[in-house]
Amino acid sequence: MSYFVEKPWGHEIRWAVNDLYLGKILLIKENQRLSRQYHEIKDETIYVLNGKLIVEIGDPATMEGVVTYTLSEGESQRITPGTIHRFCAECGTDVELIEVSTPEIEDVVRLADDYNRDGT
């Protein structure tokens, strides 16, 4: 079972959804970014398939522990519960990545969002 979910920044394909884990393929369109967010329970790892992903970790409101770096094709990053993060597509290219996580689809706390969304 897989299904396509349109997002304002691109889309995701949920290819594995069960009680133990969640698998998604995300496409982030160039110059777009996901919410600055964290998860209370969800533990996820992402793997870049294509493009260059800009990763922001930390809270710019407090500037505590804020780091920004780029992941290239074949690189991965784990995001543990409570970690404030944001994923961005580098200028000039879309980014495709795989995300594997614990199954809590609804566990998204948005701190900032370019599209004025709440929740997931």
C-alpha positions as CSV (number, residue, x, y, z in Angstrom):
1,M,0.0,0.0,0.0
2,S,1.3,3.4,-0.9
3,Y,-0.3,6.7,-1.3
4,F,0.5,10.1,-2.7
5,V,0.1,13.2,-0.4
6,E,0.3,16.6,-2.1
7,K,2.2,19.2,0.0
8,P,2.7,22.9,-0.7
9,W,6.5,22.3,-0.9
10,G,6.2,19.3,-3.1
11,H,4.8,15.9,-2.2
12,E,5.3,12.7,-0.3
13,I,4.6,9.1,-1.1
14,R,3.9,6.9,1.9
15,W,5.1,3.5,0.9
16,A,5.1,1.7,4.2
17,V,2.5,2.5,6.9
18,N,2.0,0.1,9.8
19,D,2.0,-0.1,13.6
20,L,5.9,-0.3,13.8
21,Y,7.2,2.1,11.2
22,L,6.5,4.6,8.5
23,G,8.4,4.9,5.2
24,K,8.0,7.9,2.9
25,I,9.6,9.3,-0.2
26,L,9.6,13.2,-0.1
27,L,10.1,15.5,-3.1
28,I,10.9,19.1,-2.0
29,K,10.7,21.5,-5.0
30,E,13.6,23.9,-5.5
31,N,13.6,27.0,-3.2
32,Q,10.9,25.4,-1.0
33,R,11.2,24.3,2.6
34,L,9.3,22.3,5.2
35,S,8.1,23.7,8.5
36,R,10.5,24.4,11.3
37,Q,9.3,21.7,13.5
38,Y,9.9,19.0,16.1
39,H,8.3,15.7,17.1
40,E,7.4,14.7,20.6
41,I,7.7,11.0,20.0
42,K,8.5,10.4,16.3
43,D,12.1,9.3,15.6
44,E,13.2,9.6,12.0
45,T,16.1,9.1,9.7
46,I,16.4,10.6,6.2
47,Y,18.5,9.6,3.3
48,V,19.1,11.9,0.3
49,L,18.4,10.2,-3.1
50,N,18.8,13.2,-5.4
51,G,19.9,16.8,-5.0
52,K,21.3,18.7,-2.1
53,L,19.3,19.1,1.1
54,I,19.9,22.0,3.4
55,V,19.3,20.9,7.0
56,E,18.6,23.5,9.8
57,I,18.9,22.1,13.3
58,G,18.1,24.2,16.4
59,D,15.9,27.2,17.3
60,P,16.8,30.5,15.6
61,A,14.5,32.3,18.1
62,T,17.0,31.5,20.9
63,M,20.1,30.8,18.6
64,E,21.0,27.9,21.0
65,G,22.8,25.2,19.1
66,V,21.7,26.4,15.7
67,V,23.6,24.7,12.8
68,T,22.9,24.6,9.1
69,Y,24.6,22.2,6.7
70,T,24.1,20.4,3.4
71,L,23.5,16.7,2.8
72,S,24.3,15.4,-0.7
73,E,23.1,12.3,-2.5
74,G,23.8,9.2,-0.4
75,E,24.1,11.0,2.9
76,S,21.7,10.5,5.9
77,Q,20.7,12.2,9.1
78,R,18.8,11.0,12.2
79,I,16.4,13.4,13.8
80,T,15.5,12.3,17.4
81,P,12.4,13.4,19.3
82,G,12.5,17.0,20.5
83,T,15.1,18.1,17.9
84,I,14.0,21.3,16.2
85,H,14.7,20.9,12.4
86,R,13.8,22.2,9.0
87,F,14.6,20.7,5.5
88,C,15.1,23.0,2.5
89,A,15.8,22.4,-1.2
90,E,18.9,24.2,-2.4
91,C,18.4,26.9,-5.0
92,G,18.3,25.5,-8.6
93,T,17.4,21.9,-7.8
94,D,14.6,19.7,-6.4
95,V,15.5,17.3,-3.6
96,E,14.3,13.7,-3.3
97,L,14.8,11.8,0.0
98,I,13.6,8.7,1.8
99,E,12.4,9.1,5.4
100,V,12.0,6.1,7.7
101,S,10.5,6.7,11.1
102,T,8.4,5.5,13.9
103,P,4.7,5.4,12.9
104,E,3.4,8.7,14.5
105,I,2.3,10.5,11.3
106,E,0.4,13.2,13.3
107,D,3.3,14.0,15.6
108,V,4.3,17.4,14.2
109,V,4.7,20.6,16.2
110,R,5.2,23.5,13.8
111,L,7.2,26.5,15.0
112,A,7.3,28.3,11.7
113,D,5.7,27.6,8.3
114,D,5.9,29.4,5.0
115,Y,2.4,28.2,4.1
116,N,0.6,29.1,7.4
117,R,-0.3,25.5,8.3
118,D,-1.0,24.0,11.7
119,G,-0.5,20.3,12.6
120,T,0.6,17.9,9.8
